[in-house]
Each structure stands twice: as structure tokens, then as C-alpha cells.
């Protein structure tokens, strides 16, 4: 039977990370971008927990992951507040429309 | 099929329905998507009935064996602590599971009828399927919560039911009040859940497990060690905060979660607002099942409670049941009355748990779930029939228009009021409904704790002084001693045969903890007397406001003809009412109490506090284990006292309500004017919302404002000062050093400065080009460069080697070319 080791987690994390980046790059909807950011952060979390499990054996990585989750929540709150203002000024949350500072 | 498999399957089926509806719901539309959800919960209900029926046939040792051999999988490891996932299979799980699936099934059924007449559109898009999608998700989470064997999974499902509650309260999210109520419910629950997390962290830290049974065993181990010698570990005095030991804080922290979900004071403010959701949701989530999860949690962590934590719980319960019942008196919205009555009944349950009335509190939970679900569905029928009118002042006289709803509602009112005829028995069956049995038991235990125990302690102390009586913790428990274990085989003094059909098993194997239990029982602290009198007084008020609600809605003369003419009822909606009315009878008599009692033996074993059997005098039924029974002297039986004290409270309360509202609202208005300030205070819900708004919301806004001021004055000030300073320096130096000789002619410094600026401008306009303002482009560039950088770093040696090779090869060639 396949034993799951560190590498499996790292590959998973890499996949999730890439998907997150892909999501951020391709989505024009601001909320989609926020979701992409969450994916990236969670990929990092998987790494943190996996390393702490397989390298040190202590729960340090878990604690760090909890902090990341907390920060992600704060980030989402601020992000959504920004999008609300964005919507109020531009009547859309398509980020490509927010290019007023160009030139 | 194995029982645990059946239960686990019953949890997964609604989840499958949730995913199916989430994917295909919009295509199925109205009403097909509702059938999927109904089918899913129907399967769960059938499975739970199968388990329950078979479970009833098992003997107690067989049940114990099944409990011990239930699934446990390792899910992960946190540091050195394994996290297990498994099914908790015991009598409590089985009946909770049955209760949830049965009520949920009939509420799904009701919902189909209810949503027919209700708008399900938000911005002209039908959200019908969403309603049933969320309901399925809720069923999954609630059932998962019930079967979880570990605190961690209990917590995960706990959060999931919170999410479902949020989604369903805010079902009509385009209406401001609904979305506000949803947010309020969610945030208030977060406050409680924070305590839950802290409690869990303490459990993980000091007991190094999150498995319920294992944690309890380790807790008990430390406790017994502390009881024998100096206090160690979590019981030690050196670990204290606010005078509570770590052990107490653990229990209080976990209870905070229950405070949020079961809407206990001071976190009760969300539940009345949660009535903004569709009425079937109020019935299922905010009356029958989810709000009872808090009581269920306390029942599960009962073994982790210390006397201090237990006292804290009792206080909170007592305060909640009192203030919310008072507020219920003046409410005019039919759903708000029911919401406040739910709060008050939840207060009774929590209070019972705090008193140690483990069986009684859960018994009340079961009976309450049935009749409260029915009452809410009845109100849903009324609201639907009356064209979405919720104000009872505009109803009245609906008895003739909706007879079935009227009389099922009346059964609910009787059940919650504690209808019964004390002392009257037909055969061996006492005459009564729901609350008559369950509330009576809670009050009986409270009576014991407030009166009998201090008195018995006094006599014990006197006996000790006289040297006639041995230490109370002595294993030889004579008649003179106040406490006796349920496993005691002495013949019953006040044996009544009410439950004699239930087997009287002797579980000798659970009685090992006996001497320790006796020691705990001997130290059982008495409670202040007000904690007994408040619940008694409220037992008179409950029938009053429930009867008021029923009378204003269904009796008297119609007060609004528009509403009255519209009123109608349909079978799709009253069939569940009739079934649940049957369930109310069933839950009052048939099997719940014996089964809960059966669960109590294990669930309260090896705890640091005692579980008291409310029906202490029924020894025929008391199987054994380590539940404490109070062996009162003849004539001191609390039930005798309660028979006279509150036995007829339902008659008095209901009679008074009829007297007040017999001739319309005239007398009520007079009373209202008489009690002006009190009435206003109650109408304003005792100003809890105002205080929270001022302190918490106002505090946050003020803090934001202060931060804004800081930004404006200090930060901006520094920036502006720097700019001013720069300007000043520039002007000053310009005047002193660089006076132009002629107009338009630059001095040296000017030439440098302007030249630099011009260069910068040129560079800037070049750099500006890729600054398209497209955030996606930036992400791409950042990620791309990071990837390139990563590649370079990873292949550094290879690159370096390649470069070297290139250099040397090219170099030699160049050299060779030069040489030739």
C-alpha cells in the first residue's frame, strides 16, 4: 500500500498553489481573485503543517497555519471592503476596469 | 447492517443530497429539488428508526459492548496528539439521532407546502432549490454533530450548523432585516465559539487528547489523584485564573460554545432576530434541533465539569430562563413569543445540567423538541394562512378557519405549560404531557440541591458531633445518610411502578467508582435558594404567555377582517402538525426517558460532579451505575412538594391569560398602562440590544474614528511637516546659494536639480509603459519572475557550469581565432 510521505503533501501544495495563481491571473471578478489568494495561502498552510509533521514532529507549523488562517480572514475582510468601494465608484467588480491611474 | 454503519450512512446521505442540489438544483427548480432533499432525509430517518428499534431490544451489556467497539480512525496527528474520528454509539446518540431525523423529515415535508405560497425570488431569480440545499447541508451537519466521538469533529460540525443557520436566516438576503439578523446570529455565535476553542485548547494541552471518552478518563484520573493527596495538574491551586482552576476553566470554556449556540444569557440576543428566516427553518434549527446542540454538548462534556463550572452553568441557565420568560409576556409577534419561550425552555435545560439533573435536562430537550417544532410549524401555518401577517393583535378567531392547526397548537401549549393532573393515574400511566414530567424532574433536583441537602448536611454534622455517625464518605451508607447510589440494591422506599415495564438491570460492572462518588456526593454544595424560586415562578409564567399567544391567535373575535377572510389551511402543512402532536405524546411517555437514563450511566460515570436522578424515588427503574440518588426521609420527597407547589401552575397561568384576554385587548391595554415603565422595558427586551449597540458597535466605531483622527492628524501631520520642511529648505538654499544671475538662467545647483528631474521624468515615462493598471498582469509578472528566480536558484550549479563551459569554449575559440 502506498504510504503517504512528505513529498505527496508538497506536490499537493504545489498543485494548489499553481491553481491559486492561475485563478488570480485568469479571473476578472475581484472575488475570484480573492479566492485565488485563499488557495495560495492554503497551499502554504499545507506546506507548513507537512513540514512540521515530518521534519520536527512538533506542532509549530500548525500554530503558524492557524495564524495564516487568521491573517487570511483579516485580509479577506479588508479585500472585500476594498471591493465594496470599488463597486461603489465603478459599478462593477471587474478588476480590469480599474485602470484609471494609467498614463 | 451494523448500527454504526447505518448511522454513518444516515449522515452522508443528506450530504450527497446537498452536493446534488448544489450542482443540479437550479435545473430541477420548483418543486422537484425539494423531493431530493425529502428523499435524503427520509432515508436517514428510516435508518435511524431501524437503529432505534433494534437498540431498544438490546440489553445494557450489549449496548456497552457496542459503544466500546465503535469506529475509531486516526485522522491525523497534532504534535504528539493523535486526532481520531469515529462514531459515538450510545443511547444518547441513538435517540438524539432519531429525534433530529424524525423532526427534520416532517419539517422538510411541511416546507414543501410552505414554500408553495412563499416568494422564493431574489432579484427575480428563484432561490427555491437553495432553501432545500441548505436544509440538506444542515441535516448533514447536525447529524454529524450528534455522532461525533471527538471534540474536534464535534466542533467542525458545530461550525457547520452555525453556517447553515446563517445561510437560512439570511435566506431573504435582499431584505435588510434578514441579512442583519443573519450577521448578528453569526457574530454572536463566534463569541461563544471563541470560548469553545479556548476550552478545546485547554483540553488538548492538559489532557493531550480530544477524544471525548479518553479526555474524560484522563480528567477523572487527575481528579482522583488530587482527591487523595495534594491537588495536582489541572486541579492544582497554582494554576488559577479569576479564582478558577484550569479544570474549571476547561468546562466553562467549552460551555461558552453552548452559551452561543443555545442562546444563553448574555449571548441570547441573536435567537429572537433569527426569526427573520422562513418559519420551517425557525422550527427545525432555531427551536428543535440546533439550539438544543448546546445542551447536547454540555451533556457530552459533563464528565469534564467541576463543581465550580457546574455552578456557573446553573447560574447562566437560571438567569436566562427568568429574563426571557418575562420578555415573552409582552411580545406581539407570534414567532417572537415562541422564540422567547424557546429561550426560556433552553434556560431550563441548561439550568438542569448545572444542577446535575442530566437525565431530566435531556428528557426536557426531547419533549421540547417535538412540541416546539409543532408550535413553530403551527405558527408557520397561521402566518402563511393569514397572508404573512405575524402580529397577533390582528389575528383572533382563527379557530373556525383552521381547526386542525388550532387544536394541535393547543396540545403544544399544554405540553409546554406542563399540563398534567398530579396524583391522577390511569392504570400505571400518569396523566400529563411533556413539560409536566421533564420540567418537574428538573425542579425536583433543584429542590434537593437548595433545601434537602443543606438540611441533611446539618443533621449529618450534628450526628458527627454526637459521635454516633461515621464519616459521610463511609462506604456503609445507612438510612440515616443523605446519599445513596443508584446501584444500591435496597428496596425502594417510595417505589412507584410508572416505568416498571422497563427492565431493571443491575450493572455491577459500573459501580467500581462507588466510594469516590460517595465522597463527591458528600461534598455536594448547596445552591442559593433564589435558584430554586426563580424557575418555580417562571413555571407559572410559561403557561400564561403561551395561553396568551394561543388565545390571541385562535379565540375571541376576529380583529382584522382582511386577515380573517384570507385564513385557510392545507393538508400538506397540517399533516406534519398532527404527526408531531403524536410525537409529543410519544416522547412524554414511551421510550425516551428510560433510554436517556440508560445513557446516563456511562455518560456521567467517573465525573467530578454528580448526576442526580430526578426521579430518585423510583428505584425499580434505577438500573445502577454511579448516578446519585437522594435518599430523603419520608415526607421529604421533592415530588410531593412540587405536586402542590407547581402541579397546577398550568391551570393558574392559563386561566389568568384567559381572564385577561377574554374580552379582547381592552383589559390588556389597561394593564399595560398600569405597568407602564416595566412594560416598556420588557418590550425593549430589557435593553440588551441597546447596550450592546452602544458598547460594542459604538466602541468599534469610536475606535475606528480615533484611528482615523490619528491618521489625519499625526500621520498626515508628519508627512505634511516633512514636505513643508523640504520646501522651506529648498527655498532657503535657493535664495542663499543659487541666486540666478539673470532671469531664465540656471545656476549650478538648479542645473543639477533640473537635469536630474528631467532624467527621472524620461525614465519614468519609459517605466510607466508596463504599468497598465491591470492587476492580473502584475500577478502574472510577479509569479513569472518568481518562477524564473526559482528556476535559477534551483539550477544554479548547472547554470554556473554551463556558463563556465560557454566561457571557456568561446574563450578558447576566440583565443584560437586570434592565435591563427
HADDOCK unambig.tbl for C-alpha pairs under 7 A between the chains (distance, minus, plus):
assign (segid A and resid 24 and name CA) (segid B and resid 776 and name CA) 6.76 0.50 0.50
assign (segid A and resid 25 and name CA) (segid B and resid 776 and name CA) 4.90 0.50 0.50
assign (segid A and resid 25 and name CA) (segid B and resid 779 and name CA) 6.25 0.50 0.50
assign (segid A and resid 25 and name CA) (segid B and resid 780 and name CA) 6.08 0.50 0.50
assign (segid A and resid 57 and name CA) (segid B and resid 79 and name CA) 5.76 0.50 0.50
assign (segid A and resid 58 and name CA) (segid B and resid 79 and name CA) 4.40 0.50 0.50
assign (segid A and resid 59 and name CA) (segid B and resid 78 and name CA) 5.93 0.50 0.50
assign (segid A and resid 59 and name CA) (segid B and resid 79 and name CA) 4.49 0.50 0.50
assign (segid A and resid 95 and name CA) (segid B and resid 775 and name CA) 6.93 0.50 0.50
assign (segid A and resid 96 and name CA) (segid B and resid 774 and name CA) 5.47 0.50 0.50
assign (segid A and resid 98 and name CA) (segid B and resid 773 and name CA) 6.91 0.50 0.50
assign (segid A and resid 99 and name CA) (segid B and resid 772 and name CA) 6.95 0.50 0.50
assign (segid A and resid 99 and name CA) (segid B and resid 773 and name CA) 4.56 0.50 0.50
assign (segid A and resid 99 and name CA) (segid B and resid 774 and name CA) 6.46 0.50 0.50
assign (segid A and resid 101 and name CA) (segid B and resid 773 and name CA) 6.65 0.50 0.50
assign (segid A and resid 102 and name CA) (segid B and resid 771 and name CA) 6.86 0.50 0.50
assign (segid A and resid 102 and name CA) (segid B and resid 772 and name CA) 5.81 0.50 0.50
assign (segid A and resid 102 and name CA) (segid B and resid 773 and name CA) 5.75 0.50 0.50
